[in-house]
C-alpha cells in the first residue's frame, strides 16, 4: 500500500487559549513559560503572539489613574451640562477667559524610566531624600494660550526674596508653614493677577477656579467685584476632567520637573548634595518654560470643552462611573409617595359601582361613540 504524502498536522492551541495567555502575561506579569504551560501553548509561539500584539499599535495596557469615588460619581452629565449652560450666558473672548489652579512641587523627584538589559530585574534611581518638602505653585492660564506669572508658596514662617532665585519671570512668593495656599496667599495672588490682566468694570474677565475655601473668602470676592473679575467655581470633584491645567499642562510639567531634578543631581558640581526649597524655583522654571506652552494650554481648554464651548465633548462612557449613584427625581418620588393605596372595602365599592349590572344603558357605549357624547360632568350614574 503506497504511503500517503500528506503531512499529519498536530492540533494547535485554540485561539481563545492563546488570547487568554497573552492577557495573563500582559495584565498579571505572569511569565511566558508559566502562561504557556497553563494554557497549553508553545512558549516560542506565545512570545511571538505577545510581540505582535505589542507592535500592532491598536491596543495597549496602561495603568489607570487613581480616581476617588467622589470624583467618579460627581462627574455626571447633569453637572457638566448645568455648568456649561451657565458659561454660555456670557460672551467672552478667549483672551478674557482665565483659569487659576494650584499644584504641588516637592524636593524629591520621581525617577524617570531608563533602558536596561533584559536580564536586569531591579534597578535603583537616586532621589534627594526619603520624603520631600512641599512647595505650592499657583498658576494661571487663559484660553488664548497665555499665562500669568505664578506664585510660589514656601513652607516657612516668613518669605525672603532670595527664595525666588531663578524663578519664572515676574513670579512672586509667599510663605506658609504648611506649604499650602490659604485665604491670605490667594488674596495676594488675586492682586497680582489684577495687576497683570488689568480688568475693569466695563471690560471684565472671567476667572475659573475650584471651590476650595481659600478661593471664596469675603475679601477675595469683594476685590473681584470691585475690579471686574467674575469668579466662576467648578462643581465639587469635577476639576480632574474640567480644569485645563489638570488635563494638559500639569502632567508634562511634573515630568519635566522630575527630569530637571535628576539632571541637577547628576551634575558634577551638585554630586552628593540634597535639593532644598531654595533650589525649587529654578528647577520649576526649567519645567515651566517647557510645559506651559500655548499649544498645551489651548489644548487643555479644548479637550475640557470650555473654549470653544462644547457641551458634547464628553461621551456616555465618560459618565459611566456616575451611574452607580443615579437616583430618581425627588419631586417625582414625593408625588408618588402621596398616592395612598386603596383599601379592600374601597376597591369592592368601586367594582360594584362600575359592574355591568349597575351600569346605565346610556354608558354602555363604544369609544367611537363616546367621542360624540357630552362631557362626563353631564352624565349621571343612577343609584
Helices and strands as residue ranges (DSSP letters): H 15-28, H 32-39, H 43-56, H 69-74, H 77-87, G 94-96, E 97-106, E 134-142, E 147-154, G 161-164, E 172-175, H 183-197, E 205-209, G 213-215, H 218-227, E 229-233, H 239-242, H 244-244, I 245-249, H 250-266, G 268-270, H 277-291, H 294-303, G 316-325, H 330-337, H 344-353, G 361-363, H 367-370, G 376-378
